[in-house]
Amino acid sequence: MTCNRRGYLDNFPRVNLGIWPTPLQRMGRIGQQLNHHNLFIKRDDLTGLGQGGNKTRSLEFLLGDARKRGADVILTAGGLQSNLCSLTAAACCKLGIECLLVHNDDKPDNPEGNMILNRILGAKSVFVGKVDEQQRTCEMEKIARELQAGGRKPYIIYNGASTPMGALGYVSAAFELFNQIQSQELDIRHVAIVGAMGGTASGLVLGTALLGHPYHVHVISVEYPKPVLHRLMDQLIEGASRIIQEVEGLEPITSPEDVMTIYDDYLGEGYAIPTQLSRRTLYEFARTEGILLEHVYTSKCVGGFLDLIQKGIIPPDEGACYIHTGGLASIFTSTIDTLLSWC
Ligand SMILES: *Cc1c(COP(=O)(O)O)cnc(C)c1O
């Protein structure tokens, strides 16, 4: 099969924010340990904007849309350690657009992790107190209306970029990965990716279904139980699929449902709460491959990925790839004592 799904969604408005393709590296030492000699990592932590990470891909489409609509200020929302917030701040710098971040928390006395990056990048932060995500969205919309009344053109990035438009980033990542697999003649039949709100995994699954079923996608949930993530992903896949059909005239070759398996076995007690496995993985992965993970997303996903290999669910004779989604900055909110207690 050749991948020529027309230049990776060229008909969508898009801005160039990253360095593509991201590296696809072999993981030799982990492979040796697990007796699996075809293990790879796709380095979406090295996307070349700000601190790097998966949201760079979503932002290329979302900010492409914003620019087409003539936006002069971008609003998005998240917790203090939102990777989307920092990457949006960085992207806005690159594009010369103002960035306004709405945090559902109190203003911290001592900014740490991503909050430091947001300050360096010059984003404006508004703190609306410890409210839920719905309330946070209302506050953001209120600010947007005020800006609009003052003659500005605000553009809102909703839902942590887990929207159909945001999911396009990982549709194009699926095409990119498949081109790398083909041009390097690699035997990769399994791909693991993290699922929180599901935008990233939905894009990858839809992209894979648009290609047929060249590899299977293993989605490791780090926020919601499987049925909830499944429902979120179904909606996102349907929405993204519709706009791709409209704009590019492409349709999935295989049902997206068939190319994925979702696991909630590695979620533990919930979002951002480390598990025994994720803590151990953070250390072992760093000390085996020299690649850094954090405790919210990536150490849980890698822990799950390696466990699937150990259990033979990903068999030793079928190549496999983990997609590193970045997010390292949040690690710098932990004290050394906390971190070492995980070791
Ligand atoms: C946002 C994020 C994810 C998850 O993305 P969803 O699209 O919400 O599932 C994964 N890893 C990192 C580092 C992130 O910042």
Ligand as a Chemical Component Dictionary entry (heavy atoms), coordinates in Angstrom:
data_LIG
# 
_chem_comp.id                   LIG 
_chem_comp.type                 NON-POLYMER 
_chem_comp.pdbx_formal_charge   0 
_chem_comp.three_letter_code    LIG 
# 
loop_
_chem_comp_atom.comp_id 
_chem_comp_atom.atom_id 
_chem_comp_atom.alt_atom_id 
_chem_comp_atom.type_symbol 
_chem_comp_atom.charge 
_chem_comp_atom.model_Cartn_x 
_chem_comp_atom.model_Cartn_y 
_chem_comp_atom.model_Cartn_z 
_chem_comp_atom.pdbx_ordinal 
LIG C1 C1 C 0 -2.979 16.989 25.950 1  
LIG C2 C2 C 0 -1.973 15.913 26.063 2  
LIG C3 C3 C 0 -2.287 14.566 25.777 3  
LIG C4 C4 C 0 -3.665 14.039 25.516 4  
LIG O1 O1 O 0 -4.385 14.612 24.585 5  
LIG P1 P1 P 0 -5.942 14.365 24.378 6  
LIG O2 O2 O 0 -6.090 14.772 22.978 7  
LIG O3 O3 O 0 -6.655 15.240 25.349 8  
LIG O4 O4 O 0 -6.274 12.924 24.611 9  
LIG C5 C5 C 0 -1.274 13.638 25.836 10 
LIG N1 N1 N 0 -0.021 13.967 26.196 11 
LIG C6 C6 C 0 0.318  15.223 26.494 12 
LIG C7 C7 C 0 1.712  15.503 26.895 13 
LIG C8 C8 C 0 -0.645 16.243 26.432 14 
LIG O5 O5 O 0 -0.297 17.496 26.738 15 
# 
loop_
_chem_comp_bond.comp_id 
_chem_comp_bond.atom_id_1 
_chem_comp_bond.atom_id_2 
_chem_comp_bond.value_order 
_chem_comp_bond.pdbx_ordinal 
LIG C1 C2 SING 1  
LIG C2 C3 SING 2  
LIG C2 C8 DOUB 3  
LIG C3 C4 SING 4  
LIG C3 C5 DOUB 5  
LIG C4 O1 SING 6  
LIG O1 P1 SING 7  
LIG P1 O2 DOUB 8  
LIG P1 O3 SING 9  
LIG P1 O4 SING 10 
LIG C5 N1 SING 11 
LIG N1 C6 DOUB 12 
LIG C6 C7 SING 13 
LIG C6 C8 SING 14 
LIG C8 O5 SING 15 
# 
